[in-house]
Amino acid sequence: MPVWRVLIVEDDSQTREFFAASVSHCDRLELAASMGSVAEARAWLANPEHLVNVLLVDLGLPDGSGLEVIRYARQLHPECEPLVISMFGDEDNVLASIEAGALGYIHKDSTPENVAETILEMKQGASPISPMIARRVLSKYLRMHATRLRAQVAQGMVALGNTASAMPDGQAGRDVPGPALLTGKEQEVLELIARGFSYAETARLQGISVHTVRTHIKSIYSKLAVHSKNEAVYEAVKLGLLPSYTQGQPD
């Protein structure tokens, strides 16, 4: 099995040591380096002899933003997967992190006891995100795209009407094939991971194995033409596949 090299960028020394200890005690992970500033991280990443698979980074660093570290890491090490663990839980910082290349976002108030397990879940295809943050991000996505979604639905209805009117006699009343929809179980799995539950938690809640959860996730990704959880949630919201998030969500 591969061993993933982890770079930790966190200015609080106790938190940094806590993360480093978790990584060091996992036989699937190797601590590449740990530091507390943007300047140190940039210097380390710029060294061509240094290899990194996972970037564990805080946003509030003493000499700048962790966003700069994420962008720089993705530029020099495209295979690196960033995971943000920060006190900042607002939508703007979360969305900026995702746009910069982060595959997960954990609020420090809900930091897992074993960060190594969270990193391994991310390397297996998950996108860890705190439930509170997931709800806020989804709420903002809904506000941003509500008008656009209504317009798309209206355009789709017009196109469907035009298609039906153009059909030969006898076929206008038949169903028009549409895009593949998620199965009931895939829908339930998607809603759980959108709320920030891990694969293991989703499996327990659904009464299925983690392997089955991964199978459902792969199917969801394929149907939505995406490659990560964040992309899947984003596309599902756009397509109206997450009805539980379309009403009554807190800002």
C-alpha positions in Angstrom: 0.0 0.0 0.0 1.2 3.5 -0.7 2.4 5.8 2.1 1.1 9.3 1.8 3.4 12.2 2.7 1.7 14.9 4.8 2.8 18.6 5.1 1.3 20.4 8.1 1.0 24.2 8.1 -0.4 25.5 11.4 0.7 28.4 13.4 -0.5 27.2 16.8 2.3 24.9 18.1 0.1 22.7 20.3 -2.3 22.1 17.5 0.5 21.5 15.1 2.1 18.9 17.4 -1.3 17.2 17.9 -1.7 16.8 14.1 1.9 15.7 13.7 1.5 13.0 16.4 -1.7 11.7 14.7 0.1 11.5 11.3 3.2 9.9 12.7 1.3 7.1 14.5 -0.4 6.0 11.2 1.5 3.5 9.2 -0.2 4.7 6.0 1.1 8.3 6.5 4.5 9.9 6.7 5.1 13.4 8.2 6.9 15.3 5.4 7.3 18.5 7.5 5.4 20.8 9.8 5.6 24.6 10.0 3.7 27.7 11.1 3.9 30.3 8.3 3.2 31.0 4.7 6.8 31.9 4.0 8.1 28.6 5.5 5.5 26.6 3.5 6.4 28.3 0.2 10.1 27.7 0.8 9.6 24.1 1.6 7.2 23.5 -1.4 9.6 25.2 -3.8 12.3 22.7 -3.1 12.2 20.2 -6.0 13.5 17.4 -3.7 10.4 17.6 -1.4 7.4 15.5 -2.2 3.9 15.9 -0.7 0.6 14.1 -1.2 -1.5 15.8 1.5 -1.5 19.4 2.7 -3.1 20.0 6.1 -3.4 23.7 6.4 -4.9 26.5 8.6 -6.2 29.6 6.9 -5.3 32.1 9.6 -1.5 32.2 9.4 0.7 35.1 10.9 2.1 36.2 7.6 -0.8 35.6 5.2 -3.6 33.3 4.3 -3.5 29.5 4.0 -5.2 30.0 0.6 -1.9 31.2 -0.7 -0.3 28.0 0.5 -3.1 25.9 -1.1 -2.7 27.6 -4.5 1.1 27.4 -4.4 1.0 23.7 -3.4 -1.4 22.9 -6.2 0.7 24.8 -8.7 4.0 23.0 -7.8 2.5 19.7 -6.7 -0.7 19.0 -8.7 -1.1 15.6 -7.1 -1.3 17.2 -3.6 -4.7 17.1 -1.9 -5.3 20.0 0.5 -7.4 19.7 3.7 -8.3 22.8 5.6 -8.7 22.8 9.3 -9.6 26.3 10.5 -11.6 28.5 12.9 -13.0 30.3 9.9 -16.4 28.8 9.2 -18.0 31.5 7.0 -19.1 30.7 3.5 -16.6 33.1 1.8 -13.6 31.4 3.3 -15.0 27.9 2.6 -15.8 28.6 -1.0 -12.5 30.4 -1.5 -10.7 27.3 -0.2 -12.6 25.0 -2.5 -11.9 27.2 -5.5 -8.2 27.2 -4.5 -8.2 23.4 -4.6 -9.1 22.2 -1.1 -10.9 18.8 -1.1 -12.0 19.0 2.5 -12.8 21.7 5.2 -13.0 20.9 8.9 -13.9 23.6 11.5 -11.6 23.5 14.5 -14.5 23.2 16.9 -15.2 19.8 15.3 -11.7 18.6 14.7 -11.7 14.8 14.8 -9.7 13.0 17.5 -7.7 11.1 14.8 -6.9 13.5 12.0 -5.0 10.6 10.3 -8.3 8.7 9.7 -9.8 11.9 8.1 -6.8 12.2 5.8 -7.1 8.5 4.8 -10.8 8.9 4.0 -9.9 11.9 1.8 -7.3 9.8 0.0 -9.9 7.1 -0.6 -12.2 9.6 -2.4 -14.1 11.4 0.4 -14.2 15.2 0.8 -14.4 15.7 4.6 -16.5 18.7 5.6 -18.0 19.7 8.9 -21.8 19.4 8.9 -22.3 23.0 10.1 -20.1 24.2 7.2 -21.8 22.0 4.7 -25.2 23.4 5.6 -23.9 27.0 5.3 -22.2 26.3 1.9 -25.3 24.6 0.5 -27.5 27.4 1.7 -25.3 29.9 -0.1 -25.2 27.8 -3.3 -29.0 27.7 -3.2 -29.2 31.5 -2.8 -26.7 32.0 -5.6 -28.3 29.6 -8.1 -32.1 29.8 -7.3 -32.8 32.2 -10.1 -30.6 30.3 -12.5 -32.3 27.0 -11.6 -35.7 28.4 -12.2 -34.6 29.7 -15.6 -33.1 26.3 -16.5 -36.3 24.5 -15.6 -38.4 27.0 -17.6 -36.1 26.5 -20.6 -36.3 22.7 -20.2 -40.0 22.8 -20.2 -40.0 24.9 -23.4 -37.6 22.5 -25.0 -39.6 19.5 -24.0 -42.8 21.1 -25.4 -41.0 21.8 -28.7 -39.7 18.3 -28.8 -43.2 16.8 -28.3 -44.8 19.1 -30.9 -42.1 18.0 -33.4 -42.8 14.3 -32.9 -44.7 12.3 -35.5 -48.4 11.7 -34.8 -48.9 9.0 -32.2 -45.6 9.7 -30.4 -46.2 13.1 -28.8 -47.8 11.6 -25.7 -45.0 9.1 -25.0 -42.3 9.7 -22.4 -39.2 11.4 -23.6 -36.0 9.8 -22.3 -34.2 12.0 -19.8 -30.9 11.9 -17.9 -30.3 9.0 -15.5 -31.6 9.7 -12.0 -30.2 8.6 -8.7 -31.6 5.5 -7.1 -33.3 5.9 -3.8 -30.3 4.5 -1.9 -27.9 6.7 -3.9 -30.1 9.7 -3.0 -30.0 8.8 0.7 -26.2 8.4 0.6 -25.7 11.7 -1.2 -27.8 13.6 1.4 -25.7 12.1 4.2 -22.3 12.9 2.7 -23.6 16.4 1.8 -24.3 16.9 5.5 -20.7 16.0 6.3 -21.0 12.4 7.5 -18.0 10.1 6.8 -18.2 6.9 4.8 -18.2 4.9 8.0 -21.0 7.0 9.6 -23.0 6.8 6.4 -22.6 3.0 6.3 -23.7 2.8 10.0 -26.8 5.0 9.4 -27.8 3.1 6.3 -27.1 -0.3 7.7 -24.7 -1.2 4.9 -21.0 -1.7 4.5 -18.4 1.0 3.8 -17.6 -0.9 0.6 -21.2 -0.5 -0.5 -21.2 3.2 0.4 -18.1 3.6 -1.9 -19.9 1.8 -4.7 -22.9 4.2 -4.4 -20.5 7.2 -4.3 -18.8 6.0 -7.5 -22.1 5.6 -9.2 -23.2 9.1 -8.1 -20.0 10.6 -9.4 -20.5 8.8 -12.7 -24.1 10.0 -13.1 -23.3 13.6 -12.2 -20.0 13.6 -14.1 -18.0 14.8 -11.1 -14.9 13.7 -9.3 -15.3 14.8 -5.7 -17.9 15.2 -3.0 -17.9 19.0 -3.2 -18.6 18.8 -7.0 -21.3 16.2 -6.5 -23.1 18.3 -3.9 -22.8 21.4 -6.1 -24.2 19.6 -9.2 -26.9 17.9 -7.2 -28.1 21.3 -5.8 -28.1 22.7 -9.3 -30.1 19.8 -10.6 -32.6 19.9 -7.7 -31.5 16.5 -6.4 -31.2 17.6 -2.8 -34.7 18.7 -2.0 -34.0 18.6 1.8 -31.6 21.5 1.3 -33.9 23.7 -0.8 -36.1 24.9 2.0 -35.6 26.1 5.5 -31.8 26.0 5.5 -30.1 28.4 7.9 -27.7 31.1 6.5 
